[in-house]
Amino acid sequence: MSASDDRLLRKDRGAVLAAWAALTAATVLARFLTPGESRSATALGDGLVAAIAVLGLVKCRLIIRCFMEVRHAPRWLRAATDGWLAVLWTALLIGYLF
């Protein structure tokens, strides 16, 4: 293994570790934003639903980029996955809010 390969491997490990930490933090935050079982789901405000959906979008993007190795893919594939996520999460929000 060359020195440049070793540096790249360390950089990838750091990116995966940072993504894992961000995913864990987003999951904990989403859990604290949701109401307990005693409150109905309809009591959620639109802003809270949007915040939880944005956390879901961020988590999906991190998973696709870091754990599905799309960060090393060609630019067109990165753009296509980002576009797909935008359409998917916009449709989910519109479906829920309207």
N, C-alpha and C positions, 0 to 999 in steps of 0.2 A: 504494500500500500504506500503510495507516495504521500508526500507532505500535503499536497493540495487536496488529495482525496480525504486525508485525515481531517483537514480544516473544514471541508464540506460536510463530512459526517458529523462533526461537532456542531456545526451551524444547523444542520437538519434536526439533530437531537434537541437543540435549544428551541427551535421553532415548534417542534412537536410538544415539548414540555410546556411552553408558553400557551399553546393552543389548548392543551389539556387543562391547565390552570384556569384559562378564560372560560372554557366549557363548564367546569365545575362551579365557578363563581356565578355564571349565568343561570345554571340550574338552581342553585341555592337562592339567588335573587328572585327567580320566577316563582319558586315555592313560597317565599315570603310575601310576594305580591298577590297571590291567590287567596281568596277567603277560605275559611274553614268550612267543614261540612254543614254547619248549622245555617249558613247563609246560602241563599239560592244563587245559581249561576247568573240569573237575570239581574241580580243586584250589582253586578260589575259595571263600572262606568266605561264609556267608550274609550277614554284615555288609558285606563288600566288594561283593557283588552288590546289596544294598539301597542302599549309598552311590552306586554307579554309576547305579542306576535313579532315585534321587532327583535326581542331576545331569541325567539325561535329562528328567525331569519339569520341572525348573526351566528347562532350555533350551527345551522345547516351549512353556512358558507365556510366556517372554520373546519367542519368535518370534511366537506368536499375538498377544500384546498389542502389541508394538512394530512388527513388520514387516507384520502383517496389519491394523493400525489398529483393533484391537478396543478399545484403551484409550479411544477416543472414541465407542465404540458405546453403546447403551442398557445399563442395568444388567442386564436380563434376559439379554442376549447374553453379557456378561462372565461372569455366573453360570453360564450354560449351557456355555460353553467350559471354565470351571474344573471344573464337574461332570463333563464328558466326559473331561477329562484325568485326574481322580481315578479314575474308573471304569476307564479304559484302563490306567493304570499300576498300579493295584491288581490288575487281572486279569493283567497281565504278570508281576508279582512272584509272585502266587499260582501261576500256571502254571509258573514257573521253580523256585520253592522247594519245591513239593509234588508 
